Amino acid sequence: MSTVLLVILLILSVIMTGLILIQRSEGGALGIGGGGGGGGGGGFMSGRAATTSVARMTAILGTIFLILSLLLSVVFALENNDSGALDNVDNEVGGLTSPAESSDETTPLEEPATTPADPTDTDE
């Protein structure tokens, strides 16, 4: 399900990019893409109805894009609700707070059983 939503989201983003690029510039920054002397395809989408329909379609697709993004995040959360990012690390490593395992081959260090010689001992 998440793969289907992700593919639809990618296709929708490509379509929205095309719609945004063919819109007529309203700001007239440096005269690029504007009406009169600015050039930039002034006759391609010059009708008022075409401009409002492209803007309306961009707004509709933008809303669909937002809804699909939220839906995709919910689907990802539902698919991965049983484990978190740190849960997998703890299972693989054995946990950072687990006690160290002792093997049977090693024994703890013990004090020597003999006591130091008493200097006052005269058994010689």
C-alpha positions as CSV (number, residue, x, y, z in Angstrom):
1,M,0.0,0.0,0.0
2,S,2.8,2.4,0.9
3,T,4.6,1.7,-2.4
4,V,1.4,2.6,-4.4
5,L,0.9,5.8,-2.5
6,L,4.6,6.7,-2.9
7,V,4.4,6.2,-6.7
8,I,1.2,8.3,-6.9
9,L,2.9,11.0,-4.9
10,L,5.9,11.1,-7.2
11,I,3.7,11.2,-10.4
12,L,1.7,14.0,-8.8
13,S,4.8,16.0,-7.9
14,V,6.0,15.8,-11.6
15,I,2.6,17.0,-12.8
16,M,2.6,19.9,-10.3
17,T,6.1,20.9,-11.3
18,G,4.9,21.2,-14.9
19,L,1.8,23.1,-14.0
20,I,3.8,25.6,-11.9
21,L,6.3,26.1,-14.6
22,I,3.7,27.0,-17.3
23,Q,1.9,29.5,-15.1
24,R,2.3,33.2,-16.0
25,S,4.5,35.2,-13.7
26,E,2.6,37.7,-11.7
27,G,5.5,39.5,-10.0
28,G,7.3,40.6,-13.1
29,A,10.7,40.2,-11.5
30,L,13.3,41.7,-13.9
31,G,10.6,41.6,-16.6
32,I,11.0,37.8,-17.1
33,G,7.9,35.9,-18.0
34,G,5.6,38.9,-17.8
35,G,3.2,40.3,-20.3
36,G,4.2,43.1,-22.6
37,G,7.9,43.4,-23.3
38,G,9.1,40.7,-21.0
39,G,8.9,37.9,-23.6
40,G,8.9,34.4,-22.1
41,G,5.9,32.8,-23.9
42,G,3.4,35.7,-23.6
43,G,1.2,34.2,-26.2
44,F,1.1,30.6,-25.0
45,M,-1.2,30.8,-22.0
46,S,-2.4,34.4,-22.4
47,G,-6.2,33.9,-21.9
48,R,-7.8,34.8,-18.6
49,A,-9.7,31.5,-18.5
50,A,-6.6,29.4,-19.1
51,T,-4.7,31.2,-16.3
52,T,-7.5,30.7,-13.8
53,S,-7.9,27.0,-14.8
54,V,-4.1,26.3,-14.4
55,A,-4.1,28.1,-11.0
56,R,-7.2,26.2,-9.9
57,M,-5.7,22.9,-11.1
58,T,-2.4,23.7,-9.2
59,A,-4.4,24.4,-6.0
60,I,-6.4,21.2,-6.3
61,L,-3.3,19.1,-7.0
62,G,-1.5,20.8,-4.1
63,T,-4.3,19.8,-1.8
64,I,-4.2,16.2,-3.1
65,F,-0.5,16.2,-2.6
66,L,-0.8,17.3,1.0
67,I,-3.5,14.7,1.8
68,L,-1.5,11.9,0.1
69,S,1.6,13.0,2.1
70,L,-0.3,12.8,5.4
71,L,-1.9,9.5,4.4
72,L,1.5,8.0,3.5
73,S,3.0,9.0,6.9
74,V,0.0,7.2,8.6
75,V,0.5,4.1,6.5
76,F,4.2,4.0,7.2
77,A,3.5,4.3,10.9
78,L,0.9,1.5,10.8
79,E,3.3,-0.8,8.9
80,N,6.1,-0.2,11.3
81,N,4.3,0.1,14.6
82,D,5.7,-3.1,16.2
83,S,9.3,-1.9,16.3
84,G,11.3,1.3,16.7
85,A,14.7,2.3,15.4
86,L,16.4,1.5,18.8
87,D,14.6,-1.8,19.3
88,N,16.4,-3.4,16.4
89,V,19.8,-2.2,17.6
90,D,19.2,-3.6,21.1
91,N,18.2,-7.0,19.7
92,E,21.2,-7.2,17.5
93,V,23.8,-6.1,20.0
94,G,22.3,-7.7,23.0
95,G,21.4,-4.5,24.8
96,L,23.7,-1.9,26.2
97,T,22.7,-2.6,29.9
98,S,22.9,-6.3,29.9
99,P,25.5,-7.9,32.2
100,A,28.6,-9.4,30.8
101,E,28.4,-13.2,30.4
102,S,31.1,-15.1,32.2
103,S,32.5,-18.2,30.7
104,D,33.4,-21.4,32.6
105,E,37.1,-21.3,31.5
106,T,38.0,-18.2,33.4
107,T,37.8,-17.9,37.2
108,P,38.1,-14.8,39.2
109,L,41.5,-13.9,40.6
110,E,42.1,-15.3,44.1
111,E,44.6,-14.4,46.8
112,P,47.4,-16.9,47.2
113,A,46.7,-19.5,49.9
114,T,50.1,-19.1,51.5
115,T,50.7,-16.4,54.0
116,P,53.9,-14.5,54.1
117,A,56.6,-15.9,56.4
118,D,56.6,-14.5,59.9
119,P,60.0,-12.8,60.7
120,T,59.8,-14.0,64.3
121,D,59.4,-17.6,63.3
122,T,62.5,-19.6,64.3
123,D,61.9,-23.1,62.9
124,E,65.2,-23.2,61.2
